[in-house]
């Protein structure tokens, strides 16, 4: 029975990824599974970060500056955390923070 499960699992991995071959060694299969889990987690975290930035920009465009200021600190926190765990690069985080603060200060004028 475990052999049948392994065959179906291998087929599932091949179909759900862009893999051209399935690893044969047990540890390599485990690494592939770990990589898939990490990829899903990273994509989810990046999507959440992008959504937070979009919401901030909507607040700025709607001239809700007090709400935007509180939202900006939350965006800063998420960007710093993402850079810390190598979800995004450190320079991208600082560049994004700079651009968002410029956006807010221009809207406040």
PDB file as gemmi writes it, atoms N, CA and C in Angstrom:
CRYST1    1.000    1.000    1.000  90.00  90.00  90.00 P 1                      
ATOM      1  N   UNK A   1       0.801  -1.209   0.000  1.00  0.00           N  
ATOM      2  CA  UNK A   1       0.000   0.000   0.000  1.00  0.00           C  
ATOM      3  C   UNK A   1       0.849   1.281   0.000  1.00  0.00           C  
ATOM      4  N   UNK A   2       1.934   1.353   0.804  1.00  0.00           N  
ATOM      5  CA  UNK A   2       2.744   2.571   0.761  1.00  0.00           C  
ATOM      6  C   UNK A   2       3.349   2.826  -0.613  1.00  0.00           C  
ATOM      7  N   UNK A   3       3.649   1.766  -1.345  1.00  0.00           N  
ATOM      8  CA  UNK A   3       4.208   1.936  -2.676  1.00  0.00           C  
ATOM      9  C   UNK A   3       3.213   2.645  -3.594  1.00  0.00           C  
ATOM     10  N   UNK A   4       1.947   2.278  -3.499  1.00  0.00           N  
ATOM     11  CA  UNK A   4       0.910   2.915  -4.300  1.00  0.00           C  
ATOM     12  C   UNK A   4       0.777   4.388  -3.930  1.00  0.00           C  
ATOM     13  N   UNK A   5       0.843   4.674  -2.633  1.00  0.00           N  
ATOM     14  CA  UNK A   5       0.775   6.062  -2.176  1.00  0.00           C  
ATOM     15  C   UNK A   5       1.947   6.866  -2.736  1.00  0.00           C  
ATOM     16  N   UNK A   6       3.144   6.281  -2.695  1.00  0.00           N  
ATOM     17  CA  UNK A   6       4.332   6.967  -3.212  1.00  0.00           C  
ATOM     18  C   UNK A   6       4.184   7.277  -4.686  1.00  0.00           C  
ATOM     19  N   UNK A   7       3.626   6.366  -5.435  1.00  0.00           N  
ATOM     20  CA  UNK A   7       3.456   6.579  -6.870  1.00  0.00           C  
ATOM     21  C   UNK A   7       2.481   7.728  -7.123  1.00  0.00           C  
ATOM     22  N   UNK A   8       1.366   7.735  -6.400  1.00  0.00           N  
ATOM     23  CA  UNK A   8       0.391   8.812  -6.583  1.00  0.00           C  
ATOM     24  C   UNK A   8       0.939  10.145  -6.100  1.00  0.00           C  
ATOM     25  N   UNK A   9       1.690  10.102  -5.015  1.00  0.00           N  
ATOM     26  CA  UNK A   9       2.274  11.339  -4.506  1.00  0.00           C  
ATOM     27  C   UNK A   9       3.284  11.904  -5.501  1.00  0.00           C  
ATOM     28  N   UNK A  10       4.112  11.029  -6.064  1.00  0.00           N  
ATOM     29  CA  UNK A  10       5.078  11.466  -7.067  1.00  0.00           C  
ATOM     30  C   UNK A  10       4.376  12.077  -8.263  1.00  0.00           C  
ATOM     31  N   UNK A  11       3.307  11.471  -8.688  1.00  0.00           N  
ATOM     32  CA  UNK A  11       2.538  11.986  -9.812  1.00  0.00           C  
ATOM     33  C   UNK A  11       1.936  13.353  -9.469  1.00  0.00           C  
ATOM     34  N   UNK A  12       1.433  13.489  -8.264  1.00  0.00           N  
ATOM     35  CA  UNK A  12       0.865  14.760  -7.813  1.00  0.00           C  
ATOM     36  C   UNK A  12       1.926  15.864  -7.830  1.00  0.00           C  
ATOM     37  N   UNK A  13       3.117  15.556  -7.322  1.00  0.00           N  
ATOM     38  CA  UNK A  13       4.201  16.540  -7.305  1.00  0.00           C  
ATOM     39  C   UNK A  13       4.565  16.954  -8.723  1.00  0.00           C  
ATOM     40  N   UNK A  14       4.689  15.989  -9.611  1.00  0.00           N  
ATOM     41  CA  UNK A  14       5.048  16.304 -10.986  1.00  0.00           C  
ATOM     42  C   UNK A  14       4.004  17.198 -11.657  1.00  0.00           C  
ATOM     43  N   UNK A  15       2.743  16.922 -11.403  1.00  0.00           N  
ATOM     44  CA  UNK A  15       1.679  17.691 -12.049  1.00  0.00           C  
ATOM     45  C   UNK A  15       1.498  19.067 -11.423  1.00  0.00           C  
ATOM     46  N   UNK A  16       1.775  19.203 -10.126  1.00  0.00           N  
ATOM     47  CA  UNK A  16       1.537  20.472  -9.458  1.00  0.00           C  
ATOM     48  C   UNK A  16       2.721  21.427  -9.551  1.00  0.00           C  
ATOM     49  N   UNK A  17       3.839  20.980 -10.074  1.00  0.00           N  
ATOM     50  CA  UNK A  17       5.012  21.844 -10.230  1.00  0.00           C  
ATOM     51  C   UNK A  17       5.464  21.814 -11.679  1.00  0.00           C  
ATOM     52  N   UNK A  18       6.482  22.572 -11.935  1.00  0.00           N  
ATOM     53  CA  UNK A  18       7.060  22.574 -13.283  1.00  0.00           C  
ATOM     54  C   UNK A  18       8.245  21.626 -13.360  1.00  0.00           C  
ATOM     55  N   UNK A  19       8.244  20.624 -12.485  1.00  0.00           N  
ATOM     56  CA  UNK A  19       9.325  19.648 -12.472  1.00  0.00           C  
ATOM     57  C   UNK A  19       9.284  18.806 -13.738  1.00  0.00           C  
ATOM     58  N   UNK A  20      10.450  18.533 -14.290  1.00  0.00           N  
ATOM     59  CA  UNK A  20      10.513  17.655 -15.444  1.00  0.00           C  
ATOM     60  C   UNK A  20      10.822  16.228 -15.021  1.00  0.00           C  
ATOM     61  N   UNK A  21      11.326  16.072 -13.810  1.00  0.00           N  
ATOM     62  CA  UNK A  21      11.616  14.737 -13.294  1.00  0.00           C  
ATOM     63  C   UNK A  21      11.373  14.722 -11.793  1.00  0.00           C  
ATOM     64  N   UNK A  22      11.160  13.555 -11.280  1.00  0.00           N  
ATOM     65  CA  UNK A  22      10.937  13.383  -9.848  1.00  0.00           C  
ATOM     66  C   UNK A  22      12.212  12.846  -9.222  1.00  0.00           C  
ATOM     67  N   UNK A  23      12.635  13.400  -8.088  1.00  0.00           N  
ATOM     68  CA  UNK A  23      13.818  12.858  -7.426  1.00  0.00           C  
ATOM     69  C   UNK A  23      13.598  11.403  -7.010  1.00  0.00           C  
ATOM     70  N   UNK A  24      14.652  10.635  -7.020  1.00  0.00           N  
ATOM     71  CA  UNK A  24      14.553   9.225  -6.649  1.00  0.00           C  
ATOM     72  C   UNK A  24      14.929   8.979  -5.190  1.00  0.00           C  
ATOM     73  N   UNK A  25      15.836   9.805  -4.682  1.00  0.00           N  
ATOM     74  CA  UNK A  25      16.323   9.634  -3.321  1.00  0.00           C  
ATOM     75  C   UNK A  25      15.311  10.209  -2.341  1.00  0.00           C  
ATOM     76  N   UNK A  26      15.112   9.513  -1.242  1.00  0.00           N  
ATOM     77  CA  UNK A  26      14.097   9.884  -0.258  1.00  0.00           C  
ATOM     78  C   UNK A  26      14.316  11.293   0.282  1.00  0.00           C  
ATOM     79  N   UNK A  27      15.551  11.642   0.602  1.00  0.00           N  
ATOM     80  CA  UNK A  27      15.835  12.975   1.159  1.00  0.00           C  
ATOM     81  C   UNK A  27      15.586  14.064   0.115  1.00  0.00           C  
ATOM     82  N   UNK A  28      15.841  13.761  -1.144  1.00  0.00           N  
ATOM     83  CA  UNK A  28      15.591  14.734  -2.210  1.00  0.00           C  
ATOM     84  C   UNK A  28      14.093  14.957  -2.393  1.00  0.00           C  
ATOM     85  N   UNK A  29      13.308  13.882  -2.239  1.00  0.00           N  
ATOM     86  CA  UNK A  29      11.842  14.022  -2.306  1.00  0.00           C  
ATOM     87  C   UNK A  29      11.347  14.905  -1.172  1.00  0.00           C  
ATOM     88  N   UNK A  30      11.919  14.707   0.011  1.00  0.00           N  
ATOM     89  CA  UNK A  30      11.525  15.504   1.170  1.00  0.00           C  
ATOM     90  C   UNK A  30      11.883  16.980   0.951  1.00  0.00           C  
ATOM     91  N   UNK A  31      13.051  17.237   0.401  1.00  0.00           N  
ATOM     92  CA  UNK A  31      13.461  18.607   0.117  1.00  0.00           C  
ATOM     93  C   UNK A  31      12.517  19.256  -0.891  1.00  0.00           C  
ATOM     94  N   UNK A  32      12.070  18.491  -1.865  1.00  0.00           N  
ATOM     95  CA  UNK A  32      11.123  19.002  -2.844  1.00  0.00           C  
ATOM     96  C   UNK A  32       9.812  19.379  -2.169  1.00  0.00           C  
ATOM     97  N   UNK A  33       9.331  18.518  -1.273  1.00  0.00           N  
ATOM     98  CA  UNK A  33       8.091  18.825  -0.541  1.00  0.00           C  
ATOM     99  C   UNK A  33       8.267  20.078   0.319  1.00  0.00           C  
ATOM    100  N   UNK A  34       9.410  20.169   0.996  1.00  0.00           N  
ATOM    101  CA  UNK A  34       9.683  21.335   1.835  1.00  0.00           C  
ATOM    102  C   UNK A  34       9.714  22.613   0.993  1.00  0.00           C  
ATOM    103  N   UNK A  35      10.334  22.498  -0.174  1.00  0.00           N  
ATOM    104  CA  UNK A  35      10.411  23.645  -1.064  1.00  0.00           C  
ATOM    105  C   UNK A  35       9.039  24.102  -1.538  1.00  0.00           C  
ATOM    106  N   UNK A  36       8.165  23.136  -1.805  1.00  0.00           N  
ATOM    107  CA  UNK A  36       6.805  23.485  -2.236  1.00  0.00           C  
ATOM    108  C   UNK A  36       6.032  24.189  -1.121  1.00  0.00           C  
ATOM    109  N   UNK A  37       6.187  23.677   0.107  1.00  0.00           N  
ATOM    110  CA  UNK A  37       5.517  24.322   1.243  1.00  0.00           C  
ATOM    111  C   UNK A  37       6.035  25.735   1.459  1.00  0.00           C  
ATOM    112  N   UNK A  38       7.344  25.893   1.366  1.00  0.00           N  
ATOM    113  CA  UNK A  38       7.947  27.222   1.548  1.00  0.00           C  
ATOM    114  C   UNK A  38       7.495  28.176   0.453  1.00  0.00           C  
ATOM    115  N   UNK A  39       7.401  27.653  -0.767  1.00  0.00           N  
ATOM    116  CA  UNK A  39       6.973  28.488  -1.891  1.00  0.00           C  
ATOM    117  C   UNK A  39       5.554  29.007  -1.675  1.00  0.00           C  
ATOM    118  N   UNK A  40       4.654  28.123  -1.240  1.00  0.00           N  
ATOM    119  CA  UNK A  40       3.281  28.545  -0.961  1.00  0.00           C  
ATOM    120  C   UNK A  40       3.239  29.606   0.125  1.00  0.00           C  
ATOM    121  N   UNK A  41       4.025  29.393   1.175  1.00  0.00           N  
ATOM    122  CA  UNK A  41       4.063  30.348   2.282  1.00  0.00           C  
ATOM    123  C   UNK A  41       4.606  31.700   1.817  1.00  0.00           C  
ATOM    124  N   UNK A  42       5.686  31.677   1.033  1.00  0.00           N  
ATOM    125  CA  UNK A  42       6.288  32.917   0.547  1.00  0.00           C  
ATOM    126  C   UNK A  42       5.335  33.683  -0.357  1.00  0.00           C  
ATOM    127  N   UNK A  43       4.654  32.965  -1.232  1.00  0.00           N  
ATOM    128  CA  UNK A  43       3.698  33.617  -2.136  1.00  0.00           C  
ATOM    129  C   UNK A  43       2.584  34.268  -1.332  1.00  0.00           C  
ATOM    130  N   UNK A  44       2.094  33.567  -0.312  1.00  0.00           N  
ATOM    131  CA  UNK A  44       1.045  34.130   0.538  1.00  0.00           C  
ATOM    132  C   UNK A  44       1.505  35.373   1.264  1.00  0.00           C  
ATOM    133  N   UNK A  45       2.720  35.350   1.790  1.00  0.00           N  
ATOM    134  CA  UNK A  45       3.245  36.510   2.507  1.00  0.00           C  
ATOM    135  C   UNK A  45       3.465  37.690   1.569  1.00  0.00           C  
ATOM    136  N   UNK A  46       3.957  37.420   0.365  1.00  0.00           N  
ATOM    137  CA  UNK A  46       4.158  38.503  -0.604  1.00  0.00           C  
ATOM    138  C   UNK A  46       2.830  39.112  -1.025  1.00  0.00           C  
ATOM    139  N   UNK A  47       1.835  38.268  -1.224  1.00  0.00           N  
ATOM    140  CA  UNK A  47       0.512  38.767  -1.594  1.00  0.00           C  
ATOM    141  C   UNK A  47      -0.074  39.646  -0.493  1.00  0.00           C  
ATOM    142  N   UNK A  48       0.101  39.225   0.755  1.00  0.00           N  
ATOM    143  CA  UNK A  48      -0.398  40.016   1.888  1.00  0.00           C  
ATOM    144  C   UNK A  48       0.306  41.362   1.951  1.00  0.00           C  
ATOM    145  N   UNK A  49       1.605  41.374   1.705  1.00  0.00           N  
ATOM    146  CA  UNK A  49       2.370  42.616   1.714  1.00  0.00           C  
ATOM    147  C   UNK A  49       1.901  43.548   0.604  1.00  0.00           C  
ATOM    148  N   UNK A  50       1.709  43.000  -0.585  1.00  0.00           N  
ATOM    149  CA  UNK A  50       1.235  43.810  -1.709  1.00  0.00           C  
ATOM    150  C   UNK A  50      -0.145  44.391  -1.432  1.00  0.00           C  
ATOM    151  N   UNK A  51      -1.009  43.596  -0.808  1.00  0.00           N  
ATOM    152  CA  UNK A  51      -2.360  44.063  -0.490  1.00  0.00           C  
ATOM    153  C   UNK A  51      -2.312  45.197   0.524  1.00  0.00           C  
ATOM    154  N   UNK A  52      -1.419  45.091   1.501  1.00  0.00           N  
ATOM    155  CA  UNK A  52      -1.263  46.134   2.508  1.00  0.00           C  
ATOM    156  C   UNK A  52      -0.803  47.439   1.867  1.00  0.00           C  
ATOM    157  N   UNK A  53       0.131  47.337   0.926  1.00  0.00           N  
ATOM    158  CA  UNK A  53       0.622  48.532   0.225  1.00  0.00           C  
ATOM    159  C   UNK A  53      -0.485  49.140  -0.631  1.00  0.00           C  
ATOM    160  N   UNK A  54      -1.253  48.297  -1.298  1.00  0.00           N  
ATOM    161  CA  UNK A  54      -2.374  48.803  -2.107  1.00  0.00           C  
ATOM    162  C   UNK A  54      -3.389  49.536  -1.241  1.00  0.00           C  
ATOM    163  N   UNK A  55      -3.701  48.973  -0.074  1.00  0.00           N  
ATOM    164  CA  UNK A  55      -4.654  49.619   0.826  1.00  0.00           C  
ATOM    165  C   UNK A  55      -4.130  50.965   1.299  1.00  0.00           C  
ATOM    166  N   UNK A  56      -2.817  51.048   1.575  1.00  0.00           N  
ATOM    167  CA  UNK A  56      -2.212  52.316   1.972  1.00  0.00           C  
ATOM    168  C   UNK A  56      -2.356  53.350   0.860  1.00  0.00           C  
ATOM    169  N   UNK A  57      -2.064  52.940  -0.373  1.00  0.00           N  
ATOM    170  CA  UNK A  57      -2.160  53.873  -1.503  1.00  0.00           C  
ATOM    171  C   UNK A  57      -3.596  54.349  -1.719  1.00  0.00           C  
ATOM    172  N   UNK A  58      -4.559  53.449  -1.495  1.00  0.00           N  
ATOM    173  CA  UNK A  58      -5.965  53.846  -1.619  1.00  0.00           C  
ATOM    174  C   UNK A  58      -6.334  54.883  -0.573  1.00  0.00           C  
ATOM    175  N   UNK A  59      -5.825  54.717   0.649  1.00  0.00           N  
ATOM    176  CA  UNK A  59      -6.084  55.692   1.709  1.00  0.00           C  
ATOM    177  C   UNK A  59      -5.498  57.052   1.350  1.00  0.00           C  
ATOM    178  N   UNK A  60      -4.310  57.057   0.797  1.00  0.00           N  
ATOM    179  CA  UNK A  60      -3.666  58.318   0.418  1.00  0.00           C  
ATOM    180  C   UNK A  60      -4.448  59.004  -0.696  1.00  0.00           C  
ATOM    181  N   UNK A  61      -4.858  58.228  -1.694  1.00  0.00           N  
ATOM    182  CA  UNK A  61      -5.618  58.812  -2.804  1.00  0.00           C  
ATOM    183  C   UNK A  61      -6.981  59.329  -2.361  1.00  0.00           C  
ATOM    184  N   UNK A  62      -7.544  58.697  -1.334  1.00  0.00           N  
ATOM    185  CA  UNK A  62      -8.838  59.144  -0.808  1.00  0.00           C  
ATOM    186  C   UNK A  62      -8.680  60.294   0.187  1.00  0.00           C  
ATOM    187  N   UNK A  63      -7.431  60.749   0.386  1.00  0.00           N  
ATOM    188  CA  UNK A  63      -7.106  61.863   1.294  1.00  0.00           C  
ATOM    189  C   UNK A  63      -7.459  61.564   2.748  1.00  0.00           C  
ATOM    190  N   UNK A  64      -7.426  60.303   3.124  1.00  0.00           N  
ATOM    191  CA  UNK A  64      -7.624  59.919   4.521  1.00  0.00           C  
ATOM    192  C   UNK A  64      -6.236  59.811   5.157  1.00  0.00           C  
ATOM    193  N   UNK A  65      -5.648  60.981   5.439  1.00  0.00           N  
ATOM    194  CA  UNK A  65      -4.240  61.034   5.815  1.00  0.00           C  
ATOM    195  C   UNK A  65      -3.968  60.482   7.206  1.00  0.00           C  
ATOM    196  N   UNK A  66      -4.887  60.672   8.145  1.00  0.00           N  
ATOM    197  CA  UNK A  66      -4.666  60.131   9.495  1.00  0.00           C  
ATOM    198  C   UNK A  66      -4.638  58.606   9.477  1.00  0.00           C  
ATOM    199  N   UNK A  67      -5.573  58.020   8.753  1.00  0.00           N  
ATOM    200  CA  UNK A  67      -5.596  56.562   8.624  1.00  0.00           C  
ATOM    201  C   UNK A  67      -4.370  56.068   7.854  1.00  0.00           C  
ATOM    202  N   UNK A  68      -3.950  56.851   6.862  1.00  0.00           N  
ATOM    203  CA  UNK A  68      -2.789  56.472   6.062  1.00  0.00           C  
ATOM    204  C   UNK A  68      -1.516  56.481   6.911  1.00  0.00           C  
ATOM    205  N   UNK A  69      -1.405  57.436   7.832  1.00  0.00           N  
ATOM    206  CA  UNK A  69      -0.221  57.497   8.701  1.00  0.00           C  
ATOM    207  C   UNK A  69      -0.134  56.269   9.597  1.00  0.00           C  
ATOM    208  N   UNK A  70      -1.266  55.856  10.144  1.00  0.00           N  
ATOM    209  CA  UNK A  70      -1.244  54.656  10.987  1.00  0.00           C  
ATOM    210  C   UNK A  70      -0.983  53.408  10.134  1.00  0.00           C  
ATOM    211  N   UNK A  71      -1.510  53.412   8.925  1.00  0.00           N  
ATOM    212  CA  UNK A  71      -1.292  52.289   8.019  1.00  0.00           C  
ATOM    213  C   UNK A  71       0.170  52.230   7.573  1.00  0.00           C  
ATOM    214  N   UNK A  72       0.806  53.399   7.442  1.00  0.00           N  
ATOM    215  CA  UNK A  72       2.201  53.441   7.001  1.00  0.00           C  
ATOM    216  C   UNK A  72       3.120  52.734   7.996  1.00  0.00           C  
ATOM    217  N   UNK A  73       2.857  52.920   9.284  1.00  0.00           N  
ATOM    218  CA  UNK A  73       3.705  52.248  10.274  1.00  0.00           C  
ATOM    219  C   UNK A  73       3.543  50.729  10.176  1.00  0.00           C  
ATOM    220  N   UNK A  74       2.336  50.272   9.881  1.00  0.00           N  
ATOM    221  CA  UNK A  74       2.095  48.833   9.694  1.00  0.00           C  
ATOM    222  C   UNK A  74       2.824  48.323   8.445  1.00  0.00           C  
ATOM    223  N   UNK A  75       2.804  49.115   7.389  1.00  0.00           N  
ATOM    224  CA  UNK A  75       3.501  48.736   6.159  1.00  0.00           C  
ATOM    225  C   UNK A  75       5.005  48.673   6.417  1.00  0.00           C  
ATOM    226  N   UNK A  76       5.540  49.660   7.149  1.00  0.00           N  
ATOM    227  CA  UNK A  76       6.970  49.658   7.503  1.00  0.00           C  
ATOM    228  C   UNK A  76       7.328  48.382   8.245  1.00  0.00           C  
ATOM    229  N   UNK A  77       6.498  48.028   9.199  1.00  0.00           N  
ATOM    230  CA  UNK A  77       6.758  46.846  10.017  1.00  0.00           C  
ATOM    231  C   UNK A  77       6.809  45.585   9.143  1.00  0.00           C  
ATOM    232  N   UNK A  78       5.828  45.455   8.244  1.00  0.00           N  
ATOM    233  CA  UNK A  78       5.767  44.272   7.378  1.00  0.00           C  
ATOM    234  C   UNK A  78       6.947  44.239   6.395  1.00  0.00           C  
ATOM    235  N   UNK A  79       7.321  45.406   5.863  1.00  0.00           N  
ATOM    236  CA  UNK A  79       8.450  45.463   4.931  1.00  0.00           C  
ATOM    237  C   UNK A  79       9.748  45.071   5.631  1.00  0.00           C  
ATOM    238  N   UNK A  80       9.949  45.589   6.851  1.00  0.00           N  
ATOM    239  CA  UNK A  80      11.164  45.248   7.595  1.00  0.00           C  
ATOM    240  C   UNK A  80      11.219  43.761   7.910  1.00  0.00           C  
ATOM    241  N   UNK A  81      10.096  43.190   8.290  1.00  0.00           N  
ATOM    242  CA  UNK A  81      10.039  41.763   8.594  1.00  0.00           C  
ATOM    243  C   UNK A  81      10.321  40.939   7.334  1.00  0.00           C  
ATOM    244  N   UNK A  82       9.751  41.364   6.204  1.00  0.00           N  
ATOM    245  CA  UNK A  82       9.962  40.642   4.944  1.00  0.00           C  
ATOM    246  C   UNK A  82      11.431  40.688   4.534  1.00  0.00           C  
ATOM    247  N   UNK A  83      12.080  41.829   4.746  1.00  0.00           N  
ATOM    248  CA  UNK A  83      13.497  41.945   4.415  1.00  0.00           C  
ATOM    249  C   UNK A  83      14.337  41.107   5.376  1.00  0.00           C  
ATOM    250  N   UNK A  84      13.921  41.050   6.624  1.00  0.00           N  
ATOM    251  CA  UNK A  84      14.676  40.297   7.634  1.00  0.00           C  
ATOM    252  C   UNK A  84      14.699  38.806   7.321  1.00  0.00           C  
ATOM    253  N   UNK A  85      13.588  38.269   6.839  1.00  0.00           N  
ATOM    254  CA  UNK A  85      13.508  36.831   6.548  1.00  0.00           C  
ATOM    255  C   UNK A  85      13.783  36.519   5.073  1.00  0.00           C  
ATOM    256  N   UNK A  86      14.368  37.521   4.365  1.00  0.00           N  
ATOM    257  CA  UNK A  86      14.767  37.370   2.953  1.00  0.00           C  
ATOM    258  C   UNK A  86      13.600  37.064   2.020  1.00  0.00           C  
ATOM    259  N   UNK A  87      12.430  37.549   2.352  1.00  0.00           N  
ATOM    260  CA  UNK A  87      11.294  37.438   1.437  1.00  0.00           C  
ATOM    261  C   UNK A  87      11.477  38.431   0.294  1.00  0.00           C  
ATOM    262  N   UNK A  88      11.959  39.625   0.643  1.00  0.00           N  
ATOM    263  CA  UNK A  88      12.359  40.627  -0.341  1.00  0.00           C  
ATOM    264  C   UNK A  88      13.749  41.105   0.052  1.00  0.00           C  
ATOM    265  N   UNK A  89      14.425  41.777  -0.852  1.00  0.00           N  
ATOM    266  CA  UNK A  89      15.761  42.260  -0.534  1.00  0.00           C  
ATOM    267  C   UNK A  89      15.681  43.522   0.320  1.00  0.00           C  
ATOM    268  N   UNK A  90      16.740  43.741   1.083  1.00  0.00           N  
ATOM    269  CA  UNK A  90      16.788  44.860   2.024  1.00  0.00           C  
ATOM    270  C   UNK A  90      16.626  46.201   1.307  1.00  0.00           C  
ATOM    271  N   UNK A  91      17.275  46.331   0.149  1.00  0.00           N  
ATOM    272  CA  UNK A  91      17.207  47.592  -0.581  1.00  0.00           C  
ATOM    273  C   UNK A  91      15.810  47.839  -1.144  1.00  0.00           C  
ATOM    274  N   UNK A  92      15.119  46.781  -1.545  1.00  0.00           N  
ATOM    275  CA  UNK A  92      13.748  46.936  -2.044  1.00  0.00           C  
ATOM    276  C   UNK A  92      12.837  47.429  -0.930  1.00  0.00           C  
ATOM    277  N   UNK A  93      13.065  46.909   0.276  1.00  0.00           N  
ATOM    278  CA  UNK A  93      12.250  47.340   1.414  1.00  0.00           C  
ATOM    279  C   UNK A  93      12.464  48.824   1.691  1.00  0.00           C  
ATOM    280  N   UNK A  94      13.712  49.254   1.729  1.00  0.00           N  
ATOM    281  CA  UNK A  94      13.979  50.659   2.027  1.00  0.00           C  
ATOM    282  C   UNK A  94      13.512  51.563   0.893  1.00  0.00           C  
ATOM    283  N   UNK A  95      13.660  51.117  -0.348  1.00  0.00           N  
ATOM    284  CA  UNK A  95      13.193  51.903  -1.494  1.00  0.00           C  
ATOM    285  C   UNK A  95      11.675  52.062  -1.458  1.00  0.00           C  
ATOM    286  N   UNK A  96      10.970  50.979  -1.136  1.00  0.00           N  
ATOM    287  CA  UNK A  96       9.509  51.027  -1.067  1.00  0.00           C  
ATOM    288  C   UNK A  96       9.061  51.943   0.066  1.00  0.00           C  
ATOM    289  N   UNK A  97       9.729  51.844   1.224  1.00  0.00           N  
ATOM    290  CA  UNK A  97       9.391  52.708   2.356  1.00  0.00           C  
ATOM    291  C   UNK A  97       9.585  54.173   1.993  1.00  0.00           C  
ATOM    292  N   UNK A  98      10.661  54.458   1.303  1.00  0.00           N  
ATOM    293  CA  UNK A  98      10.942  55.826   0.897  1.00  0.00           C  
ATOM    294  C   UNK A  98       9.868  56.353  -0.049  1.00  0.00           C  
ATOM    295  N   UNK A  99       9.499  55.544  -1.015  1.00  0.00           N  
ATOM    296  CA  UNK A  99       8.495  55.980  -1.992  1.00  0.00           C  
ATOM    297  C   UNK A  99       7.128  56.174  -1.349  1.00  0.00           C  
ATOM    298  N   UNK A 100       6.787  55.304  -0.411  1.00  0.00           N  
ATOM    299  CA  UNK A 100       5.489  55.441   0.247  1.00  0.00           C  
ATOM    300  C   UNK A 100       5.440  56.671   1.141  1.00  0.00           C  
ATOM    301  N   UNK A 101       6.547  56.957   1.834  1.00  0.00           N  
ATOM    302  CA  UNK A 101       6.562  58.157   2.684  1.00  0.00           C  
ATOM    303  C   UNK A 101       6.528  59.420   1.827  1.00  0.00           C  
ATOM    304  N   UNK A 102       7.178  59.394   0.666  1.00  0.00           N  
ATOM    305  CA  UNK A 102       7.102  60.530  -0.264  1.00  0.00           C  
ATOM    306  C   UNK A 102       5.671  60.731  -0.741  1.00  0.00           C  
ATOM    307  N   UNK A 103       4.999  59.640  -1.038  1.00  0.00           N  
ATOM    308  CA  UNK A 103       3.610  59.697  -1.493  1.00  0.00           C  
ATOM    309  C   UNK A 103       2.726  60.358  -0.439  1.00  0.00           C  
ATOM    310  N   UNK A 104       2.950  59.972   0.815  1.00  0.00           N  
ATOM    311  CA  UNK A 104       2.157  60.525   1.910  1.00  0.00           C  
ATOM    312  C   UNK A 104       2.463  61.996   2.118  1.00  0.00           C  
ATOM    313  N   UNK A 105       3.734  62.383   2.080  1.00  0.00           N  
ATOM    314  CA  UNK A 105       4.086  63.776   2.310  1.00  0.00           C  
ATOM    315  C   UNK A 105       3.600  64.671   1.170  1.00  0.00           C  
ATOM    316  N   UNK A 106       3.603  64.171  -0.071  1.00  0.00           N  
ATOM    317  CA  UNK A 106       3.079  64.959  -1.190  1.00  0.00           C  
ATOM    318  C   UNK A 106       1.571  65.129  -1.079  1.00  0.00           C  
ATOM    319  N   UNK A 107       0.910  64.108  -0.590  1.00  0.00           N  
ATOM    320  CA  UNK A 107      -0.557  64.198  -0.440  1.00  0.00           C  
ATOM    321  C   UNK A 107      -0.926  65.153   0.694  1.00  0.00           C  
ATOM    322  N   UNK A 108      -0.038  65.291   1.679  1.00  0.00           N  
ATOM    323  CA  UNK A 108      -0.325  66.165   2.819  1.00  0.00           C  
ATOM    324  C   UNK A 108      -0.185  67.635   2.456  1.00  0.00           C  
ATOM    325  N   UNK A 109       0.554  67.939   1.391  1.00  0.00           N  
ATOM    326  CA  UNK A 109       0.749  69.350   0.983  1.00  0.00           C  
ATOM    327  C   UNK A 109      -0.502  69.976   0.461  1.00  0.00           C  
TER     328      UNK A 109                                                      
END                                                                             
